[in-house]
Amino acid sequence: MAPEARLHVAGGLKLQDGSQGDRRVLTSDADGDASWQDMGTSIFGNGNLPPGDPSCISLAGSLGIGVSPWYVAVSGTHAYVVETGSNDLKVIDISDPTAPFVSGSVGIGTSPVHLAVSGSYVYVVDIDDEDLKVIDVGDPGAPVLVGSLAVGLTPTAVAVSGNLAYVVHYGPGSLKVIDISDPSAPAQIGSLSIGTSPMYLEVANNYAYVVDNSTDDLKVIDVSDPGAMSVVGVLSVGPSPVSVNIRGDHAYVVDLNSDDVKVIDVSDPSAPSLAGSLIVGGELRPATVSGNFAYVVDADAGTLNVIDVADPAAPTLAASTPVGTYPTSVAVSGNHAFVPVGGASELKVVDLFCANDPHQVVYDPVTGEFSSAPTSWQVNGDNVYVTDERVGIGTDSPSAKLDVRDASASEFRLSLSNSHWSKLRFSSSEGLRIEAKNEGVEFRPMLLIGSELRFMSGTSTTPERMRLAS
């Protein structure tokens, strides 16, 4: 049905749920028609933006944070780490990635294993306490436990979407939906049996994606009605999948025993299909996906691996770097990856990209589309130069050279030659003097703007043609 009128929003617009804007920009064309435009590597691949070449991946910083850091998530200028040695949640300031520091911490139980961040709250599941805990991190220096809910045996992962939290259980093999609209009083509103050993989940567009390391599959669950959830799609993914991430129309599954990362097309949730895979090796831990790259740590090799997934059918290893003994998870924000390392009892910060091949973002106001183009101007120290001979004057074959010079402290001159020039000059006696000279014909038009306006034109002495005075 065609709309009868346009919708105009005055003020801010918040998308509470959905992934329409995942790696996209909401823009409009000249007629005001809105559309989501993809932000691909053509934009986020060059210059001062993160480039598509991770060849300069390197360690940027580190922080000792306790005996057994296990899982990390990042939101804004803070990283959140659950640590199973001291059994607490640490809030880490990463505003300067080269010098992270602990802002605050709070004890949260006996075995916290996974967390999700939403707004100013962190949601943590604890295997031994068998509950979901809600921590207020509005003040990073003083996080506070504000609510909890018993959820049953062996909760292994939590995801948050809007006012709902989703928890999977390794023991009973179920998915639970919890209303967190009041963080101090979370309440269960739905449950579904989904298999023997669900390990990890992610939620997007009213679907929960769950990997089970006993049935060795990915399940797609319709959660649009928490009271009547149903499994709508299943795909075998190999032995012992440990994590799943959703970006757009693809799921990225890490499989422990087959040592690989699988890319799965979930554009039709009822019929997920394998698009591509890459063997990475070792003891892989939960991954994350950002832009056109997937990031996964290898606990055996002690490495962070960067996988290019721009072509879902042919993922490739783009880079790898050592991070220490027994890394357990990874989170990515901007140009940095954050890795808890159990053997070193540290949080490692890794630089992912360096500036390379500067490009500019190009926006078409008619179509509303974004693209990128090489920048013509280059910078070398204090000098700016152009390599393609185009400076915006309409030609790359000018008939004469343009010389810009400071002729005096109060004069700015544009010169085509020693005998042809125009200039702007400021003085207390004349005010602003605008003059053009062509010595070949001795013609010198001139305009003086000060306490009075005079126009002079002619040869040699440039006689006065007009004067306006008060």
C-alpha positions as CSV (number, residue, x, y, z in Angstrom):
1,M,0.0,0.0,0.0
2,A,1.4,3.4,-1.0
3,P,1.6,5.9,2.0
4,E,-0.7,8.9,1.8
5,A,1.7,11.2,3.6
6,R,5.4,11.5,4.5
7,L,6.6,10.9,8.1
8,H,8.7,13.7,9.4
9,V,10.6,13.1,12.6
10,A,11.7,16.1,14.7
11,G,14.4,15.2,17.1
12,G,16.2,11.9,17.7
13,L,15.2,8.5,16.3
14,K,16.1,5.3,18.1
15,L,16.0,1.8,16.6
16,Q,15.3,-0.3,19.6
17,D,15.9,-3.6,17.8
18,G,16.7,-5.1,14.4
19,S,19.8,-5.1,12.2
20,Q,18.7,-2.9,9.4
21,G,21.5,-0.5,10.2
22,D,24.2,-3.1,10.7
23,R,27.3,-1.6,9.1
24,R,25.0,0.8,7.2
25,V,24.1,4.5,7.1
26,L,20.5,5.8,7.1
27,T,20.4,8.5,4.5
28,S,18.0,10.1,2.1
29,D,18.0,11.3,-1.5
30,A,17.2,14.8,-2.8
31,D,13.4,14.1,-2.5
32,G,13.8,13.0,1.2
33,D,13.2,9.3,0.5
34,A,15.2,7.4,3.2
35,S,17.3,4.2,2.5
36,W,20.0,2.2,4.3
37,Q,23.3,2.3,2.4
38,D,26.0,-0.2,2.9
39,M,29.3,0.9,4.5
40,G,31.7,-1.5,2.9
41,T,35.5,-1.7,2.6
42,S,35.3,0.9,-0.2
43,I,34.8,3.4,2.6
44,F,36.1,1.8,5.7
45,G,39.2,0.6,3.9
46,N,41.5,3.5,3.4
47,G,43.2,6.6,4.8
48,N,42.3,7.8,8.3
49,L,39.6,5.1,8.5
50,P,40.4,1.5,9.2
51,P,41.9,0.1,6.0
52,G,41.4,-3.3,4.5
53,D,45.0,-4.3,5.0
54,P,45.9,-5.7,8.5
55,S,49.5,-6.2,7.6
56,C,50.7,-3.9,10.4
57,I,48.8,-5.8,13.2
58,S,50.7,-5.4,16.4
59,L,50.4,-5.2,20.2
60,A,49.4,-1.8,21.4
61,G,49.0,-2.2,25.1
62,S,48.3,-4.6,28.0
63,L,46.9,-4.7,31.5
64,G,47.2,-7.2,34.3
65,I,43.6,-8.0,35.4
66,G,43.6,-11.2,37.5
67,V,44.3,-14.9,37.5
68,S,41.7,-16.2,34.9
69,P,40.2,-13.5,32.6
70,W,37.6,-15.4,30.6
71,Y,35.3,-13.3,28.4
72,V,35.3,-9.7,27.2
73,A,32.8,-7.3,25.6
74,V,33.4,-3.7,24.6
75,S,30.9,-0.8,24.6
76,G,32.1,2.8,24.0
77,T,35.3,3.6,25.9
78,H,35.1,0.7,28.3
79,A,35.8,-3.0,28.1
80,Y,34.0,-5.5,30.5
81,V,35.8,-8.7,31.5
82,V,34.5,-11.5,33.7
83,E,37.3,-13.2,35.6
84,T,36.8,-16.7,37.0
85,G,39.8,-16.5,39.4
86,S,38.5,-13.5,41.5
87,N,34.9,-14.2,40.3
88,D,34.3,-10.6,39.5
89,L,33.4,-8.2,36.7
90,K,36.1,-5.7,35.9
91,V,35.3,-2.4,34.1
92,I,38.3,-1.2,32.1
93,D,38.8,2.3,30.7
94,I,40.1,1.9,27.1
95,S,39.8,5.5,26.0
96,D,43.6,5.3,25.5
97,P,44.1,1.8,24.1
98,T,47.8,2.0,24.7
99,A,47.2,2.5,28.5
100,P,44.1,0.8,29.7
101,F,43.3,0.8,33.4
102,V,40.7,-0.7,35.7
103,S,38.0,1.8,36.5
104,G,36.1,-0.4,38.9
105,S,35.1,-4.0,39.7
106,V,32.3,-5.9,41.5
107,G,32.1,-9.4,42.9
108,I,29.4,-11.4,41.0
109,G,29.5,-15.0,42.1
110,T,31.6,-18.2,41.8
111,S,31.9,-18.9,38.0
112,P,30.9,-16.0,35.7
113,V,31.5,-17.3,32.1
114,H,29.7,-14.9,29.7
115,L,28.3,-11.4,29.5
116,A,26.4,-9.0,27.3
117,V,26.3,-5.2,27.5
118,S,23.3,-3.1,26.8
119,G,23.2,0.6,27.6
120,S,24.5,1.1,31.2
121,Y,23.9,-2.5,32.2
122,V,26.0,-5.6,32.0
123,Y,24.3,-9.0,32.0
124,V,26.3,-12.0,33.3
125,V,25.6,-15.7,33.5
126,D,27.2,-17.8,36.2
127,I,27.6,-21.6,35.8
128,D,27.9,-22.5,39.5
129,D,25.3,-19.9,40.8
130,E,23.0,-20.9,38.0
131,D,21.7,-17.4,37.5
132,L,21.6,-14.2,35.4
133,K,23.0,-11.2,37.2
134,V,22.4,-7.5,36.2
135,I,25.1,-5.0,37.0
136,D,24.7,-1.2,36.7
137,V,27.8,0.2,35.1
138,G,26.5,3.8,34.7
139,D,29.3,4.8,37.0
140,P,32.3,2.9,35.6
141,G,34.2,3.5,38.8
142,A,31.5,1.9,41.0
143,P,29.6,-0.9,39.3
144,V,26.7,-2.2,41.3
145,L,24.8,-5.5,41.3
146,V,21.2,-4.5,41.0
147,G,19.3,-7.6,40.1
148,S,19.5,-11.4,39.6
149,L,17.3,-14.3,38.5
150,A,17.8,-18.1,38.9
151,V,17.7,-19.6,35.4
152,G,18.5,-23.3,36.0
153,L,21.4,-25.6,35.4
154,T,24.6,-24.6,33.6
155,P,23.8,-21.3,31.8
156,T,26.5,-20.8,29.2
157,A,25.7,-17.7,27.3
158,V,23.5,-14.6,27.3
159,A,22.4,-12.2,24.5
160,V,20.4,-9.0,24.9
161,S,18.0,-7.4,22.4
162,G,15.8,-4.5,23.5
163,N,14.1,-5.3,26.8
164,L,14.8,-9.0,26.6
165,A,17.7,-11.2,27.6
166,Y,18.1,-14.7,26.1
167,V,20.0,-17.4,28.0
168,V,21.0,-20.9,26.8
169,H,21.7,-23.8,29.2
170,Y,24.2,-26.6,28.6
171,G,22.5,-29.0,31.0
172,P,18.8,-29.0,30.3
173,G,19.3,-27.9,26.7
174,S,16.9,-24.9,26.8
175,L,16.6,-21.3,25.7
176,K,15.0,-19.0,28.2
177,V,13.7,-15.5,27.5
178,I,13.8,-12.9,30.3
179,D,12.1,-9.6,30.6
180,I,14.7,-7.0,31.7
181,S,12.6,-3.9,31.3
182,D,13.1,-3.5,35.0
183,P,16.8,-4.4,35.5
184,S,16.3,-4.7,39.3
185,A,13.6,-7.4,38.8
186,P,14.3,-9.6,35.7
187,A,11.5,-12.1,35.0
188,Q,11.3,-15.2,32.8
189,I,8.6,-15.0,30.2
190,G,9.4,-17.9,27.9
191,S,11.3,-21.2,27.5
192,L,12.0,-23.7,24.8
193,S,13.8,-27.1,24.8
194,I,16.3,-27.0,21.9
195,G,18.8,-29.8,22.3
196,T,21.3,-31.4,24.6
197,S,24.1,-28.9,24.9
198,P,23.5,-25.4,23.5
199,M,26.7,-23.4,24.0
200,Y,26.3,-20.0,22.5
201,L,23.7,-17.7,20.9
202,E,23.2,-14.5,19.1
203,V,19.9,-12.7,18.5
204,A,18.9,-10.6,15.4
205,N,15.7,-9.7,13.7
206,N,13.4,-11.8,16.0
207,Y,15.6,-14.9,15.5
208,A,17.9,-16.6,18.0
209,Y,20.8,-18.4,16.5
210,V,22.1,-21.2,18.8
211,V,25.0,-23.6,18.4
212,D,24.9,-27.0,20.1
213,N,28.1,-29.0,20.6
214,S,26.3,-32.3,21.2
215,T,24.0,-32.3,18.2
216,D,26.7,-30.3,16.3
217,D,24.3,-28.0,14.6
218,L,23.1,-24.4,14.2
219,K,19.5,-23.9,15.2
220,V,17.5,-20.9,14.0
221,I,14.7,-20.1,16.4
222,D,11.8,-17.7,15.9
223,V,11.6,-15.6,19.1
224,S,9.1,-13.0,17.9
225,D,6.6,-14.4,20.5
226,P,8.6,-15.4,23.6
227,G,5.7,-17.4,24.8
228,A,5.5,-19.5,21.7
229,M,9.0,-19.9,20.3
230,S,9.8,-22.5,17.6
231,V,12.8,-23.9,15.8
232,V,12.4,-22.9,12.1
233,G,15.8,-24.0,10.7
234,V,18.7,-26.4,11.4
235,L,22.0,-27.0,9.8
236,S,24.8,-29.5,10.7
237,V,28.0,-27.6,11.2
238,G,30.5,-30.2,12.4
239,P,31.8,-31.4,15.7
240,S,31.8,-29.1,18.8
241,P,30.7,-25.6,17.6
242,V,31.6,-23.1,20.3
243,S,30.3,-19.7,19.0
244,V,28.1,-18.0,16.5
245,N,28.0,-14.4,15.3
246,I,25.4,-12.7,13.0
247,R,26.2,-10.0,10.5
248,G,23.6,-9.2,7.9
249,D,22.6,-12.3,6.1
250,H,25.4,-14.5,7.4
251,A,26.2,-16.4,10.5
252,Y,29.9,-17.1,11.5
253,V,30.4,-20.3,13.4
254,V,33.6,-21.4,15.2
255,D,34.0,-25.1,15.4
256,L,36.4,-26.5,18.0
257,N,37.1,-30.0,16.7
258,S,37.1,-29.2,13.0
259,D,39.4,-26.2,13.7
260,D,37.6,-23.9,11.3
261,V,35.3,-20.9,10.9
262,K,32.2,-21.5,8.8
263,V,30.2,-18.9,7.0
264,I,26.6,-19.7,6.8
265,D,23.9,-18.0,4.6
266,V,20.9,-17.3,6.8
267,S,19.1,-15.0,4.4
268,D,16.3,-17.6,4.6
269,P,16.1,-18.5,8.3
270,S,14.2,-21.7,7.5
271,A,16.9,-23.0,5.2
272,P,20.4,-22.0,6.5
273,S,23.2,-23.2,4.1
274,L,27.0,-23.3,4.2
275,A,28.5,-20.6,2.1
276,G,32.2,-21.2,2.8
277,S,34.7,-22.2,5.5
278,L,38.4,-21.8,6.5
279,I,40.5,-24.1,8.6
280,V,42.4,-22.0,11.2
281,G,43.7,-24.7,13.4
282,G,44.3,-25.2,17.1
283,E,41.9,-24.7,20.0
284,L,39.6,-22.0,18.7
285,R,37.6,-19.8,21.1
286,P,34.5,-17.6,20.6
287,A,34.9,-15.2,17.7
288,T,33.6,-11.8,16.8
289,V,32.9,-10.1,13.5
290,S,33.4,-6.5,12.5
291,G,33.1,-5.1,9.0
292,N,34.6,-7.6,6.5
293,F,36.7,-9.4,9.1
294,A,36.1,-12.2,11.6
295,Y,38.4,-12.3,14.6
296,V,39.1,-15.6,16.5
297,V,41.7,-16.6,19.1
298,D,43.6,-19.9,19.1
299,A,44.2,-21.0,22.7
300,D,46.8,-23.6,21.7
301,A,48.9,-21.4,19.5
302,G,48.3,-18.2,21.6
303,T,47.4,-16.2,18.5
304,L,44.8,-13.7,17.3
305,N,43.7,-14.6,13.8
306,V,42.1,-12.1,11.4
307,I,39.9,-13.6,8.7
308,D,38.8,-11.7,5.6
309,V,35.1,-12.6,5.0
310,A,34.4,-10.1,2.3
311,D,33.7,-13.0,0.0
312,P,31.5,-15.3,2.2
313,A,32.2,-18.2,-0.2
314,A,36.0,-17.9,0.2
315,P,37.2,-16.6,3.6
316,T,40.9,-16.2,3.8
317,L,43.4,-15.7,6.6
318,A,44.4,-12.0,6.4
319,A,46.8,-11.8,9.4
320,S,47.8,-13.5,12.7
321,T,49.7,-12.2,15.7
322,P,50.9,-13.8,19.0
323,V,49.0,-12.5,22.1
324,G,50.3,-14.9,24.8
325,T,49.5,-18.2,26.4
326,Y,45.8,-19.3,26.3
327,P,43.7,-16.4,25.0
328,T,40.1,-17.1,25.8
329,S,37.9,-14.6,23.7
330,V,38.1,-11.4,21.7
331,A,36.2,-8.2,21.2
332,V,36.8,-5.5,18.6
333,S,36.1,-1.8,18.7
334,G,37.3,0.5,15.9
335,N,40.9,-0.2,15.1
336,H,41.6,-2.3,18.2
337,A,41.0,-5.9,19.4
338,F,40.8,-6.7,23.1
339,V,41.9,-10.2,24.1
340,P,41.9,-11.7,27.7
341,V,44.9,-14.0,28.0
342,G,44.6,-16.6,30.8
343,G,48.3,-17.6,30.9
344,A,49.5,-14.0,31.3
345,S,46.5,-12.9,33.4
346,E,46.2,-9.9,31.2
347,L,44.0,-8.0,28.8
348,K,45.9,-7.5,25.6
349,V,45.1,-4.6,23.2
350,V,46.0,-5.2,19.6
351,D,46.4,-2.6,16.8
352,L,44.6,-4.0,13.8
353,F,45.2,-1.6,10.9
354,C,47.4,1.3,9.9
355,A,46.7,4.2,7.5
356,N,47.3,3.3,3.9
357,D,46.2,4.5,0.5
358,P,44.1,7.5,1.6
359,H,40.6,7.7,0.1
360,Q,37.8,10.2,0.5
361,V,34.2,9.4,1.2
362,V,32.0,10.5,-1.7
363,Y,28.3,11.1,-1.2
364,D,25.7,11.5,-4.1
365,P,22.9,13.8,-2.8
366,V,20.7,12.7,-5.7
367,T,20.7,8.9,-5.1
368,G,21.8,9.0,-1.4
369,E,24.6,6.5,-2.2
370,F,28.0,6.5,-0.6
371,S,31.2,5.5,-2.4
372,S,34.9,6.3,-2.2
373,A,37.6,7.8,-4.4
374,P,41.3,8.3,-4.2
375,T,42.4,11.7,-2.8
376,S,44.4,13.8,-5.2
377,W,46.3,15.8,-2.6
378,Q,49.1,14.1,-0.7
379,V,50.9,15.3,2.5
380,N,54.7,15.1,3.0
381,G,55.8,16.9,6.1
382,D,54.7,20.5,5.8
383,N,54.1,20.2,2.1
384,V,50.9,19.5,0.2
385,Y,51.1,18.3,-3.3
386,V,49.1,16.7,-6.1
387,T,50.3,13.9,-8.4
388,D,47.7,13.9,-11.2
389,E,48.1,17.6,-12.2
390,R,44.5,18.3,-11.5
391,V,43.9,21.2,-9.1
392,G,40.3,22.1,-9.8
393,I,40.9,24.7,-12.5
394,G,39.2,22.7,-15.3
395,T,42.3,21.6,-17.1
396,D,45.5,19.6,-16.5
397,S,47.3,21.6,-19.3
398,P,47.3,25.2,-18.2
399,S,48.9,27.8,-20.5
400,A,50.8,29.4,-17.7
401,K,51.9,28.6,-14.1
402,L,50.0,30.0,-11.2
403,D,52.3,31.5,-8.5
404,V,50.8,32.4,-5.1
405,R,53.1,34.7,-3.1
406,D,53.2,36.9,-0.1
407,A,54.5,40.1,-1.7
408,S,54.6,42.1,1.5
409,A,53.2,41.8,5.0
410,S,49.9,43.3,3.9
411,E,49.7,42.1,0.4
412,F,48.5,38.9,-1.2
413,R,49.5,38.5,-4.9
414,L,48.4,36.0,-7.5
415,S,50.9,35.9,-10.4
416,L,50.8,34.3,-13.8
417,S,54.1,35.9,-14.8
418,N,56.3,38.9,-13.7
419,S,54.3,41.2,-15.9
420,H,50.8,39.8,-15.3
421,W,49.4,39.7,-11.8
422,S,46.5,40.6,-9.6
423,K,46.8,41.4,-5.9
424,L,44.9,42.3,-2.7
425,R,46.6,44.9,-0.5
426,F,45.6,46.2,2.9
427,S,46.8,49.6,4.3
428,S,45.7,52.2,6.8
429,S,45.7,54.9,4.1
430,E,43.8,53.1,1.4
431,G,41.9,50.3,3.1
432,L,41.5,47.3,0.7
433,R,43.1,47.8,-2.6
434,I,42.3,45.3,-5.4
435,E,44.5,45.7,-8.5
436,A,45.2,43.9,-11.7
437,K,48.2,44.7,-13.9
438,N,49.0,43.8,-17.5
439,E,52.3,45.6,-18.3
440,G,52.2,44.6,-21.9
441,V,49.4,47.1,-22.6
442,E,49.9,49.2,-19.5
443,F,46.3,48.8,-18.4
444,R,45.8,48.8,-14.6
445,P,42.2,48.6,-13.3
446,M,42.0,49.2,-9.6
447,L,39.4,49.3,-6.8
448,L,39.9,51.0,-3.4
449,I,37.6,50.2,-0.6
450,G,38.1,52.2,2.6
451,S,36.5,55.4,4.0
452,E,35.4,55.9,0.4
453,L,35.0,53.8,-2.7
454,R,37.1,54.6,-5.8
455,F,37.4,52.9,-9.1
456,M,40.4,53.7,-11.3
457,S,41.3,52.4,-14.7
458,G,43.6,53.3,-17.5
459,T,47.3,53.4,-18.4
460,S,50.4,54.5,-16.5
461,T,48.9,56.7,-13.7
462,T,45.5,54.9,-13.8
463,P,43.2,58.0,-13.7
464,E,40.2,58.0,-11.4
465,R,36.9,56.9,-13.0
466,M,34.5,56.9,-10.1
467,R,34.4,57.9,-6.4
468,L,31.8,57.5,-3.8
469,A,32.3,59.4,-0.6
470,S,30.2,60.3,2.4
